[in-house]
């Protein structure tokens, strides 16, 4: 969810809570105001009526209703009560229902008699007040929501434009480009300007660190390869010496094997670094069926030595946009693993379809979890001959190229499945 949407959500929730609270306050304030108005009206009418009674010095009570809202009752001369204001439900002759009224009750004194007078005035019903307030608040809330929507569209285009441009620039950043400097639009918003400046410094630092690391990795690999080649050459020369006994020859042979293994490890790590640094960016349509054919022919001697049965099922051509070097490395590693980690008289089944292919081979169960075999230096066997980088290379190639891969072991068979 976008930041602006989250902010708007909180604004609208806060606004809704404010309107609910405002509705209660308006209801009580409006009710209080109406009561005050009714009380003023009743007090004014009662004062006027008392003056008339005192002026006439009598009151005709033959009809109990002097006016529609005045009720008179003759009481004993000694009755004294203060004017009282209260609410009550009375029968409304017009609407033929019980309705709320504001009532004042007081005693008017003349020389001849005292009169208990009750006056009332109809109140606005609570339901009518609530409906009026509710409709007003709903209308105001709807107008504010519309204002929010219109203003947010403007804000999104105007105020947030520099931020969105910054996000776009970061998304298109490729550290393998020769010039990876970011170019941000000028903005008067201090926070965005500070963000752009910080990102600029960060990218420059990343570029500097990356170039140093890349240079170190390449130099270290090349510099290591030279002494390793010399050591290997010297050890091979020693093995040709006629003065060696069996024990010395065995020690030299072990040292030579370790040197070869170290050289392969160095080359594999350098290759992994290059792949992860996206130094194989050039892509083209590659037919994996042809690569399988080439490597099956290349590994034919190994296949014959192990007595393996190869079954290649080409249902459809698997063609994908990938760097040709990476495609070769991918298939060579997968096929060599299927051959080397097999059993005598085992089998390798290759199924190729339009959007996927799988390699199934017999072999011993892995000594570690299948979820870990794509990690560096994780091996399915305890053999010291294997570096544990083959599947790590495969995983790096697959992720760099946008493919998907899974590995499983079931029914005594290793299954590698790869798809677009």
C-alpha positions as CSV (number, residue, x, y, z in Angstrom):
1,X,0.0,0.0,0.0
2,X,1.3,3.5,-0.9
3,X,2.4,5.9,1.9
4,X,-0.1,8.5,0.8
5,X,-2.9,5.9,1.0
6,X,-1.9,5.0,4.5
7,X,-1.8,8.6,5.6
8,X,-5.2,9.2,4.0
9,X,-6.6,6.2,5.8
10,X,-5.5,7.5,9.2
11,X,-6.8,11.0,8.3
12,X,-10.2,9.6,7.3
13,X,-10.4,7.4,10.5
14,X,-9.4,10.4,12.6
15,X,-12.0,12.6,10.8
16,X,-14.7,9.9,11.2
17,X,-14.0,9.8,15.0
18,X,-14.0,13.6,15.1
19,X,-17.4,13.7,13.3
20,X,-18.9,11.1,15.7
21,X,-17.7,13.1,18.7
22,X,-18.9,16.3,17.1
23,X,-22.3,14.7,16.5
24,X,-22.7,13.9,20.3
25,X,-21.5,17.4,21.2
26,X,-23.8,19.0,18.7
27,X,-26.8,17.0,19.9
28,X,-26.3,18.1,23.5
29,X,-25.5,21.7,22.5
30,X,-28.5,21.9,20.2
31,X,-30.8,20.3,22.9
32,X,-29.5,22.8,25.5
33,X,-30.0,25.7,23.1
34,X,-33.6,24.7,22.3
35,X,-34.4,24.2,26.0
36,X,-33.0,27.7,26.7
37,X,-35.2,29.1,23.8
38,X,-38.3,27.3,25.1
39,X,-37.6,28.5,28.7
40,X,-37.2,32.1,27.6
41,X,-40.5,31.9,25.6
42,X,-42.4,30.3,28.5
43,X,-41.0,32.8,31.0
44,X,-41.9,35.7,28.8
45,X,-45.4,34.4,28.2
46,X,-45.9,33.7,31.9
47,X,-44.8,37.2,32.9
48,X,-47.2,38.7,30.3
49,X,-50.1,36.5,31.5
50,X,-49.5,37.4,35.2
51,X,-49.6,41.1,34.3
52,X,-52.9,40.7,32.5
53,X,-54.4,38.7,35.4
54,X,-53.3,41.3,37.9
55,X,-54.6,44.1,35.7
56,X,-58.0,42.4,35.4
57,X,-58.0,41.3,39.0
58,X,-59.8,38.2,37.9
59,X,-59.7,35.3,35.5
60,X,-62.5,33.5,33.8
61,X,-62.0,29.8,34.2
62,X,-65.2,28.7,32.6
63,X,-63.1,27.3,29.8
64,X,-60.0,25.6,31.1
65,X,-58.1,26.6,27.9
66,X,-57.5,30.2,27.7
67,X,-55.1,29.6,24.9
68,X,-54.0,26.4,23.2
69,X,-51.0,26.1,25.4
70,X,-52.4,27.6,28.7
71,X,-54.2,25.6,31.4
72,X,-55.7,27.3,34.4
73,X,-56.8,25.8,37.8
74,X,-58.3,27.8,40.7
75,X,-56.4,27.0,43.9
76,X,-56.7,28.0,47.6
77,X,-55.4,31.4,48.5
78,X,-52.7,30.0,50.8
79,X,-50.9,28.0,48.0
80,X,-47.5,29.3,47.3
81,X,-45.1,27.6,44.7
82,X,-42.2,28.9,42.8
83,X,-42.3,28.7,39.0
84,X,-41.2,25.2,37.8
85,X,-39.8,24.3,34.3
86,X,-39.8,20.6,33.3
87,X,-40.2,18.2,30.3
88,X,-43.2,15.9,29.8
89,X,-45.0,13.9,27.2
90,X,-48.4,15.3,26.2
91,X,-51.0,14.3,23.6
92,X,-50.6,16.4,20.5
93,X,-54.0,17.3,19.1
94,X,-52.6,18.0,15.6
95,X,-50.4,14.9,15.1
96,X,-52.6,12.7,17.3
97,X,-49.5,11.3,19.1
98,X,-47.7,11.7,22.4
99,X,-45.1,14.3,21.9
100,X,-42.4,16.0,24.1
101,X,-43.3,19.4,25.6
102,X,-41.5,22.0,27.7
103,X,-43.8,23.0,30.6
104,X,-43.8,25.9,33.1
105,X,-46.1,25.8,36.2
106,X,-46.6,28.8,38.5
107,X,-49.2,30.5,40.7
108,X,-50.8,33.8,39.7
109,X,-52.3,35.9,42.6
110,X,-55.2,38.3,42.5
111,X,-57.2,40.0,45.2
112,X,-60.0,37.6,44.7
113,X,-58.3,34.3,44.1
114,X,-55.2,32.4,43.2
115,X,-54.7,30.4,40.0
116,X,-52.3,27.5,39.2
117,X,-51.3,28.1,35.6
118,X,-49.6,25.6,33.4
119,X,-48.1,26.6,30.0
120,X,-46.4,24.4,27.5
121,X,-44.6,24.7,24.2
122,X,-43.8,21.8,21.8
123,X,-40.2,20.7,21.7
124,X,-38.4,19.4,18.7
125,X,-38.3,15.6,19.0
126,X,-35.0,13.9,19.7
127,X,-35.3,11.8,16.6
128,X,-35.7,14.9,14.5
129,X,-32.6,16.5,16.1
130,X,-30.5,13.4,15.5
131,X,-31.7,13.1,11.9
132,X,-30.8,16.7,11.2
133,X,-27.4,16.4,12.8
134,X,-26.7,13.0,11.1
135,X,-27.6,14.3,7.7
136,X,-25.5,17.4,8.1
137,X,-22.5,15.5,9.3
138,X,-22.8,12.9,6.5
139,X,-23.0,15.7,3.9
140,X,-20.0,17.4,5.5
141,X,-18.0,14.1,5.7
142,X,-18.8,13.3,2.0
143,X,-17.7,16.8,0.9
144,X,-14.4,16.4,2.9
145,X,-13.8,13.0,1.4
146,X,-14.3,14.5,-2.1
147,X,-11.9,17.3,-1.1
148,X,-9.4,14.7,0.1
149,X,-9.6,12.8,-3.1
150,X,-9.1,15.8,-5.3
151,X,-6.4,17.3,-3.2
152,X,-4.5,14.0,-2.9
153,X,-4.5,13.5,-6.7
154,X,-3.0,17.0,-7.0
155,X,-0.5,16.2,-4.1
156,X,0.5,12.9,-5.7
157,X,1.3,14.6,-9.0
158,X,2.8,17.8,-7.6
159,X,4.4,17.3,-4.2
160,X,5.3,13.7,-4.4
161,X,6.6,13.9,-7.9
162,X,10.3,14.3,-6.8
163,X,10.0,11.3,-4.5
164,X,8.5,9.1,-7.2
165,X,11.3,10.2,-9.6
166,X,13.8,9.2,-7.0
167,X,12.2,5.8,-6.6
168,X,12.3,5.3,-10.4
169,X,16.0,6.3,-10.5
170,X,16.8,3.8,-7.8
171,X,14.9,1.0,-9.6
172,X,16.8,1.6,-12.8
173,X,20.2,1.7,-11.1
174,X,22.6,-1.0,-12.3
175,X,25.8,-1.3,-10.5
176,X,27.5,-2.9,-13.5
177,X,27.0,0.2,-15.6
178,X,30.1,2.2,-16.2
179,X,28.4,5.4,-15.0
180,X,26.0,4.6,-12.2
181,X,25.7,8.2,-10.9
182,X,22.1,9.1,-10.0
183,X,20.6,12.3,-11.3
184,X,17.7,13.6,-9.1
185,X,15.4,16.4,-9.9
186,X,15.7,19.6,-7.9
187,X,13.1,20.0,-5.2
188,X,12.2,22.7,-2.7
189,X,11.0,20.1,-0.2
190,X,13.7,19.8,2.4
191,X,13.1,16.1,3.3
192,X,13.2,15.0,-0.3
193,X,16.3,17.0,-1.0
194,X,18.0,15.5,2.0
195,X,17.0,12.0,0.9
196,X,18.4,12.6,-2.6
197,X,21.6,13.9,-1.2
198,X,22.0,10.9,1.1
199,X,21.2,8.5,-1.7
200,X,23.8,10.2,-3.9
201,X,26.5,9.7,-1.3
202,X,25.4,6.1,-0.6
203,X,25.6,5.2,-4.4
204,X,29.0,6.8,-4.7
205,X,30.2,4.8,-1.7
206,X,28.7,1.6,-3.1
207,X,30.3,2.2,-6.5
208,X,33.7,2.8,-4.9
209,X,33.4,-0.3,-2.7
210,X,32.2,-2.4,-5.5
211,X,35.0,-1.4,-7.9
212,X,37.6,-2.1,-5.2
213,X,36.0,-5.5,-4.3
214,X,35.8,-6.4,-8.0
215,X,39.4,-5.4,-8.6
216,X,40.6,-7.3,-5.6
217,X,38.7,-10.4,-6.5
218,X,40.0,-10.5,-10.1
219,X,43.6,-9.7,-9.0
220,X,43.5,-12.2,-6.2
221,X,42.2,-14.9,-8.5
222,X,44.8,-14.2,-11.1
223,X,47.7,-13.8,-8.6
224,X,46.7,-17.0,-6.9
225,X,46.4,-18.9,-10.2
226,X,50.1,-18.2,-11.1
227,X,51.8,-19.6,-8.0
228,X,49.3,-22.5,-8.1
229,X,50.3,-23.3,-11.6
230,X,54.0,-23.1,-10.7
231,X,53.5,-25.4,-7.7
232,X,51.5,-27.8,-9.8
233,X,54.2,-27.8,-12.5
234,X,57.0,-28.4,-9.9
235,X,55.1,-31.2,-8.2
236,X,54.5,-32.9,-11.6
237,X,58.2,-32.6,-12.3
238,X,59.1,-34.2,-9.0
239,X,56.8,-37.1,-9.7
240,X,58.9,-37.8,-12.9
241,X,62.1,-38.1,-10.8
242,X,63.6,-41.5,-10.8
243,X,65.0,-41.2,-7.3
244,X,61.6,-41.1,-5.5
245,X,60.5,-43.9,-3.3
246,X,56.9,-44.9,-3.1
247,X,56.3,-43.0,0.2
248,X,57.6,-39.7,-1.2
249,X,55.7,-40.2,-4.5
250,X,52.5,-40.7,-2.5
251,X,53.1,-37.5,-0.5
252,X,53.9,-35.5,-3.6
253,X,50.8,-36.9,-5.4
254,X,48.6,-35.9,-2.4
255,X,50.1,-32.4,-2.5
256,X,49.4,-32.2,-6.3
257,X,45.8,-33.3,-5.8
258,X,45.3,-30.6,-3.2
259,X,46.9,-28.0,-5.5
260,X,44.6,-29.0,-8.3
261,X,41.6,-28.9,-5.9
262,X,42.7,-25.4,-4.7
263,X,43.1,-24.2,-8.3
264,X,39.5,-25.4,-9.1
265,X,38.2,-23.8,-6.0
266,X,39.8,-20.5,-6.9
267,X,38.4,-20.6,-10.4
268,X,34.9,-21.6,-9.1
269,X,34.8,-18.7,-6.5
270,X,36.0,-16.3,-9.2
271,X,33.3,-17.5,-11.5
272,X,30.6,-17.2,-8.8
273,X,31.7,-13.6,-8.1
274,X,31.5,-12.7,-11.7
275,X,28.0,-14.2,-12.0
276,X,26.7,-12.5,-8.9
277,X,28.2,-9.2,-10.1
278,X,26.2,-9.6,-13.3
279,X,29.2,-9.6,-15.6
280,X,27.4,-11.9,-18.0
281,X,24.7,-9.5,-19.2
282,X,24.7,-10.3,-22.9
283,X,21.8,-12.6,-23.7
284,X,20.5,-14.4,-26.7
285,X,18.0,-17.2,-27.5
286,X,19.7,-20.5,-26.5
287,X,18.4,-24.0,-27.3
288,X,19.1,-26.2,-24.3
289,X,18.5,-29.3,-26.4
290,X,21.6,-28.6,-28.4
291,X,23.7,-28.0,-25.2
292,X,22.5,-31.3,-23.8
293,X,23.6,-33.1,-27.0
294,X,27.0,-31.4,-26.9
295,X,27.7,-32.3,-23.3
296,X,26.4,-35.8,-23.5
297,X,28.9,-36.4,-26.3
298,X,31.6,-34.7,-24.3
299,X,30.9,-36.8,-21.2
300,X,30.5,-40.0,-23.2
301,X,33.7,-41.5,-21.9
302,X,32.7,-41.0,-18.2
303,X,29.3,-42.4,-19.1
304,X,30.8,-45.6,-20.6
305,X,33.2,-46.0,-17.6
306,X,30.3,-46.0,-15.2
307,X,28.0,-48.1,-17.4
308,X,25.3,-45.5,-17.2
309,X,22.1,-45.7,-19.2
310,X,21.2,-42.3,-20.7
311,X,17.6,-41.6,-21.7
312,X,17.1,-38.2,-23.5
313,X,13.4,-37.3,-24.1
314,X,13.0,-34.2,-26.3
315,X,9.3,-33.5,-26.2
316,X,9.7,-29.9,-27.3
317,X,12.6,-27.5,-27.7
318,X,13.4,-25.5,-24.5
319,X,14.6,-22.1,-25.8
320,X,15.4,-19.2,-23.4
321,X,17.1,-15.8,-23.5
322,X,20.3,-16.3,-21.5
323,X,24.0,-15.7,-21.7
324,X,25.5,-18.6,-23.7
325,X,28.4,-19.0,-21.3
326,X,26.1,-19.3,-18.4
327,X,23.8,-21.8,-20.3
328,X,26.9,-24.0,-20.9
329,X,28.0,-23.8,-17.3
330,X,24.5,-24.6,-16.1
331,X,24.1,-27.8,-18.2
332,X,27.7,-28.9,-17.7
333,X,27.3,-28.7,-13.9
334,X,24.0,-30.4,-13.8
335,X,25.1,-33.2,-16.1
336,X,28.4,-33.7,-14.4
337,X,26.6,-34.0,-11.0
338,X,24.2,-36.5,-12.4
339,X,27.1,-38.6,-13.8
340,X,29.6,-38.3,-10.9
341,X,27.0,-38.8,-8.2
342,X,25.5,-41.9,-9.8
343,X,26.0,-45.6,-9.2
344,X,27.5,-48.2,-11.4
345,X,25.0,-49.3,-14.1
346,X,22.8,-46.5,-13.0
347,X,20.7,-44.3,-15.3
348,X,20.2,-40.6,-16.2
349,X,16.8,-39.5,-17.6
350,X,16.5,-36.1,-19.2
351,X,13.0,-34.8,-20.1
352,X,12.9,-31.6,-22.2
353,X,9.7,-29.7,-22.7
354,X,8.8,-26.2,-24.0
355,X,8.8,-24.4,-20.7
356,X,10.8,-26.8,-18.5
357,X,13.3,-29.7,-18.3
358,X,14.3,-32.1,-15.6
359,X,17.2,-34.4,-14.9
360,X,16.6,-37.6,-13.0
361,X,19.5,-39.8,-11.9
362,X,20.0,-42.8,-9.6
363,X,22.4,-42.3,-6.7
364,X,22.9,-42.5,-3.0
365,X,20.8,-40.4,-0.7
366,X,22.3,-37.0,0.3
367,X,24.0,-36.8,3.7
368,X,22.5,-33.4,4.4
369,X,19.1,-31.8,3.9
370,X,18.1,-31.2,0.3
371,X,17.2,-27.6,1.1
372,X,20.9,-26.9,1.9
373,X,22.5,-28.4,-1.2
374,X,22.3,-25.1,-3.2
375,X,24.4,-23.4,-0.5
376,X,28.1,-22.9,-0.9
377,X,30.4,-25.8,0.3
378,X,27.4,-28.0,1.0
379,X,27.9,-31.5,-0.4
380,X,25.5,-34.5,-0.7
381,X,28.5,-36.8,0.0
382,X,31.5,-36.8,2.2
383,X,33.9,-37.2,-0.7
384,X,36.9,-34.8,-0.4
385,X,37.1,-34.7,-4.2
386,X,34.0,-32.5,-4.5
387,X,34.2,-28.8,-3.7
388,X,30.5,-28.3,-2.9
389,X,30.2,-25.4,-5.3
390,X,28.6,-27.0,-8.3
391,X,24.9,-26.5,-7.2
392,X,25.8,-23.1,-5.8
393,X,27.0,-22.1,-9.3
394,X,23.8,-23.5,-10.7
395,X,21.6,-21.5,-8.3
396,X,23.5,-18.3,-9.0
397,X,23.1,-18.8,-12.8
398,X,19.4,-19.6,-12.4
399,X,18.7,-16.5,-10.2
400,X,20.7,-14.2,-12.4
401,X,18.9,-15.5,-15.5
402,X,15.4,-15.3,-14.1
403,X,14.8,-19.1,-14.1
404,X,13.4,-21.3,-11.3
405,X,14.9,-24.6,-10.0
406,X,14.0,-27.2,-7.4
407,X,15.9,-30.3,-6.2
408,X,14.4,-33.4,-4.5
409,X,15.4,-37.0,-3.7
410,X,12.7,-39.6,-3.9
411,X,12.6,-43.4,-4.5
412,X,16.4,-43.6,-4.8
413,X,16.5,-40.9,-7.5
414,X,17.8,-37.3,-7.6
415,X,15.4,-35.0,-9.4
416,X,16.4,-31.6,-10.7
417,X,13.6,-29.6,-12.2
418,X,14.1,-26.2,-14.0
419,X,11.5,-24.0,-15.6
420,X,11.0,-20.6,-17.0
